Structure formats: C-alpha cells, structure tokens
Amino acid sequence: MNDLLRRARTLRCDPADPRAVFAHRLRIGLAVAALILILSLLR
C-alpha cells in the first residue's frame, strides 16, 4: 500500500502556477474521457 501511495504522489502535479495545475488536470480529464469513449465504442 505504501508503494502505491508513493507512486501516486510522483504522478501528482503540484507546481506553484495555478495555470499549470489547470492545464495538467485538463489533459488528464481529456485522456480519461477519450479512453472511456474508445472503450464504449468497442463494446
């Protein structure tokens, strides 16, 4: 469990610039949405 939490922390994006945080979250959200769309189309 500790290893999993450590890996999750390394994936986190915590820069001081709020614009960079927003852009990172937007990219992650779009990637997840595209993955869901692709998986739903393959069904």
C-alpha positions, -999 to +999 in steps of 0.1 A: +000+000+000+028+024+008+044+017-025+011+025-043+008+058-024+044+067-032+038+061-069+006+081-068+025+111-052+050+110-080+022+113-106+008+144-088+014+178-103+019+205-077+036+235-093+031+269-078+014+282-110-023+276-110-024+277-148-001+247-150-022+228-125-054+236-145-037+225-178-025+193-162-059+184-149-075+193-182-051+170-201-057+141-176-095+147-179-094+146-217-073+115-217-098+097-194-127+109-215-111+096-247-104+063-230-140+059-219-152+069-254-130+043-270-139+016-246-176+023-251-173+022-289-155-011-288-184-028-270 
